[in-house]
Amino acid sequence: MPAPDRITSAPLRVTNLLRTGPRTTMDTDGDGRPDDVGTRPAGITVTRADGTVTFTAAGHDVSLLTWGDLDGDRRDDVVLSVDAGADHQVRVVNGRTRLGTHDPRRAGVRVDDDRTFVWLRNLDGRPGADFVVLHRGTDRSTTDVYSGAAVLDHRPGADARGQPRARRLRGLVRGVAALSPGQAPETLLYEPGTPAAVRFASRPGVALRALGAAERVEDLAVFDHGGNRWVGLTIDRRVAIWALPRC
């Protein structure tokens, strides 16, 4: 648990390499070009290179919640909300769904209502992005990870509610960055507390601790300076900085 290399005053004026998401474009056919997402009465359309997929459900409103490549096939999968009054469902539709008009209740897999946050990378060891559910507490904050690939193991129309979590991470996911040039990106987490901490998804035993509980500002940054890569933790008016090779 290395002490900070230095503590300085905020703000930290650097180019932040931490990618925080969410992704701003969808690609359900994997051609590397953004799909065109549109709305229609009580539904949505996704237009890709080979045509259009429409999601609608009679008597229900269908809306887009999020998306991500959940099974590692390089095609984004779509997370939809299907609503009619008190009747609310969250459905995950495979990006390989054929062209045409589909009712998400038949074309998608039902998941728990809190599966609305697809993280930027794999966290469970299986190819593809995963769902995360954040829990911020006064004594302990955690991120629960639910396998995206495990959802798509179910057939369309199935009910995957009650899926067990794949893992629990200490801290709250904040972003993704390579810890050194050329390395695979790593998920960084912020753990509130006194002291606060920076954690790493692939190195659960490592915690960079400094400063205290935030009153207004809490932020992470990964940046290059002087030929090294650094991580900075901003708590209100102070910034703790570590050289990443020491982590």
Order of alpha helices (4+ residues) and beta strands (2+ residues): beta-beta-beta-beta-beta-beta-beta-beta-alpha-beta-beta-beta-alpha-beta-beta-beta-beta-beta-beta-beta-beta
